[in-house]
Amino acid sequence: MSVVITKVYNGNITMAADTAVTTFGGCTVYTSKEGKIIDTPELIVGVVGSAEHITILKAFFSKYKMSDPTYLGIYEAMKEYYTYLIDLPINMEDDESKFHLVYRGRAWVIEGLLVEPIEEYHAMGCGKDTAWGALDAGASVRDAVTITCRHNQHCEMPMDSVSMNETTYEISRERLV
């Protein structure tokens, strides 16, 4: 179970997420050492849904190099990613995972092949309703994750927070307890 939040503000884009991961069937909850956010020198991706995407996305983006930060470029990257999934020895047919992707100072929410820009902020995962309320009340991304973890039994601290400067594309990462 998850909450991933992305917010665009003051020349930065910040993505933060809890680190609780539930195995299939929802029986085992543990804190992920890898977290729900991956980052490379130019890209940040957050995942809710199937935890396998964390490992698979790392492998995919180690080979696939993005070059187009527009809607069509993000769409093409995700189309390639879904093609990449077909060749794997796992069944992802019923997968309903969702993604936040930050690339070259632009933020996107991705559901299947639907790609939409994040203009101000977006929350996803089972804690999204609490997170939206916190964000609407003016909370920072980190505070919204903290509030969500406090009020949703399926979201747990610590949290990972990754930020990108919108002009230099510099990325910083923290794990907050």
Secondary structure, DSSP 8 states (H G I E B T S, - for coil): ---EEEEEETTEEEEEEE-EEE-TTS--EEE-SS-SEEE-SSEEEEEES-THHHHHHHHHHHH------SHHHHHHHHHHHHHHHHTSSS--TT---EEEEEETTEEEEEETTEEEE-SSEEEESTTHHHHHHHHHTT--HHHHHHHHHHH-TT--S-EEEEEEETTT--EEEEEE-
